[in-house]
Amino acid sequence: MKRIRAIFLQPKFWISFLLLMVLIIIQIVDPPLRQRLRLMSFDQLQQLSPRVYPEHLPLRVIAIDDASLQSIGQWPWPRTRIAEIVAQLNAMGAQAIAFDMLFAEPDRTSPKQMMQNWPGQSALQTALAKLPDHDEIFAQQIAQSSVVTGFVTASPATLAKDVSGQPQPKGGLFVFGGDIRTMLPDYQAATVNLPLLEQAAEGNAVLELPADTDGILRHLPLFYRIGSATFPTLGLESIRLFLGLNQLAVTASAQDDALGPAGLRRLKLASIERPITAAGEVFLHYRPLNPSRYISAAELLKGKVEPALIANHLVFIAATSKGLGDTIFTPLKELVPGVEVHVQLTEQLIEGNYLQQPPLLDDKIVTGFILFWLLLYTLLARFRPVWAILFVVAAMVGFASYCWHLFSQQQIFIDPLYPILCMLLLFVSTLIPQYLQLAKDERWVKDAFVRYVSPNRVKYLVENKDSLKLGGEERECSFVMTDLEGFTSLMEQYKPPTLVAMLNGYLDGMVSIAFQHEGTLDRIVGDAVAVLFSTPLPQADHAARAIACARDMDIFAQQFRQQQQAQGIPLGCTRIGVHTGRVIVGNFGGSKLLDYRALGDPINTAARLESVNKHLGTRVCISVASVMQDATFIGRPVGALILKGKSQPLEVFEPLSQESYDSPQMQAYLAAYQQLQQGESQAAKTFDDLLTRYPTDPLIQWHVKRLQQGQSGVEMTMSQK
């Protein structure tokens, strides 16, 4: 229970949970952005898996195309010519004929209409009056055939006063389970055909092609409500006539059920039964435009069409010339004639291969979101992030593959884009807080680590993780060793809190100086500090860095000593030794513990140089090995020292400022040292004179003392540490 309560108290839990709620609300409310993502998925899946052209279906289109307009003349043609087309199709055995065009006005080439052009010409008008009316000829031909006429919805305010705006119902519509009129929007009125044409036709249907806001037609209503009557779309009404049915039938549900919200459920065409949406729509599964379905009207009128292409067929008559403007875009990015949509709807209603959506899809997707989030959060809370990443990738790929399978094999459309985007967002919203927490923890560990290990060493380990292995390499490095004189005796005189505070301040200053010169802190032993240069990363100027570090440490230590002495604490001076040499650097220890350090005699030599200061009276001693690599070094020679435990002399120097070096005292010392180095007999007297003039110089005191003991030259053996 405590663990669960702790999870609920974590901010990252609520961030992810709130995002989940927002994504669920978007799925249910379906705002424009959500709709746009679904349309994008719909189009992409159609392009990847278009429907195959059903060549076997008895469907044909008589196209009033560019060739027909060029051969017969500009549009609109006389109704007698249209009647001629109907007669020709009827003679060739067409099962049903559907017009994807509107005849709302009388034929302007009809004799009755021509009479209005010559008022006062009684003889001409009498002759024209004896001629048959084109619309009547057309209506007679329609009556002799099985023809579907069409109309488009309109607002009553846009209709002329003498136009009823109410189309004539033809076939019946039987509804099982409710009143279909309450399930469809009321368009109130329509722009209809001439009454004599509507009366002659066996079918009357809606020609409307309502595209989405982007101009692409993806779904099509099967039924429209005009006033109190319900009318089918052109493709559906054409099938009714083609099958010889007197009425259509649909099942509906007045209440929400397991199949979806209240509305329509299924369409029945004799033995054919097809599921439809609650709004009475179908989502079209497009195929590419196939010209073999089309026959030019000019070819038909010229008698060049094989009867087999028309006999027992459902034939659409439509204007397909792009100049006539009846075109629309499909999800396949094709600009097709409007009749192509009606034809493809007819194909899919007959074969039942239009697209469907599973019932209660929103509920299933929301449930999937919740399960995915719970599993994802569990994986991130209990296991390494890599398992969560694998889970998310598998979920996204699996869901996309599942949607593709349903679309391509079962004509079921589920939008994969939004759920996959939600998976990714939920993953990021859950992972980012965890990543930020890990980064915070890592920074804390790093900040804590650098308190125990040199920052440049920490940086090197972070950037070179493979360096954490046993082994070493030979490298030339420089070393700075320091020790605080007399600190042990202070432990007996002052309380620990006072000394601890003082020591921490002293070490903080010494270590900070080492880090400023990019040195690596090797260790702190009590008040002693050991610093390495040219490790872990090589430094070409490591000797110069070590010398500069030693000088800054000496300045700081002197200032710190004076501050403590001003407070009554007799703090001793800091002794520093600097040396350069080749050592083995690397990780030493075992599989459980690693210790990064340098091993070799140069380290001991640096320690001896630090210790020898107490005998020489100096504070800093630097070996010739370091001095030779620092072109800017300024200092005076101490002598060639044979350190304790060594057999070979090592030339040692004391660093000086430029001002000290140029002083008469130092110039006199250098001259006396040269005499001593050359073995001149007057060297002892020269140093005696120097001591008289500069009695506080510790090196002069040292040389006078050893010369008085009978020693000579600059080589001297240090028998003590």
Buried (B, 14 or more C-beta within 10 A) or exposed (E): EEEEEEEEEBEBBEBBBEBBEEBBEBBEEEEEEBBBBBBBBBBEBBEEBBBEBBEEBBBBBBBBBBBBBEBBEEEBBBBBBBBBBBBBBBEBEBBBBBBBBBBBEBBEBBBBBBBEEEEEEEEEBEEBEEEEBBBBBBBBBBBEBBBBBBBBBBEEEEBEEEBEBBBBEBBEBEBEBBEBBEBBEEBBBBBBBBEBBBBBBBBBBBBBBEBBEEEBBBBBBBBBBBBEBBBBBBBBBBBBBBBEBEEBBBBBBEEEEEBBEBBBBBBBBEEEEBBBBBBBBBBBBBBEBEEEBBBBBBBBBEEEBEEEBBEEBBBBBBBBBEEBEBBBBBBBEBEBBBBBBBBBBBBBBBBEBBBBBBBBBEEEBBEBBEEBBEBBBEBBBEEEBEEBBEBBEEBBEEBBEEBBEBBEEEBBBBBBBBBBEBBEBBBBBBBEBBEEEEEEEEEEEBEEBBEEBBBBBBBBBEEEEEBEEEEBEEBBBBBBBBBBBEBEEBEEEBEEEEBEEBBEEBBEBBBEBBBEBBBBBBEBEEBBBBBBBBBBEEBEBBBBBBBBBBBBBBEBBEEBBEEBEEEEBEBBBBBBBBBBBBBBBBBBEEEEEBEBBBEBEBBBBBBBBBBBBBBBBBBBBBBBBBBEBBEEBBBBBBBBBBBBEBEEBBBBBBBBEEEBBEBEBBEBBEEBBBBBBEEBEEBBEBBBBBBEEBEEBBBBBBBBEBBEEEBBBBBBEBEEE
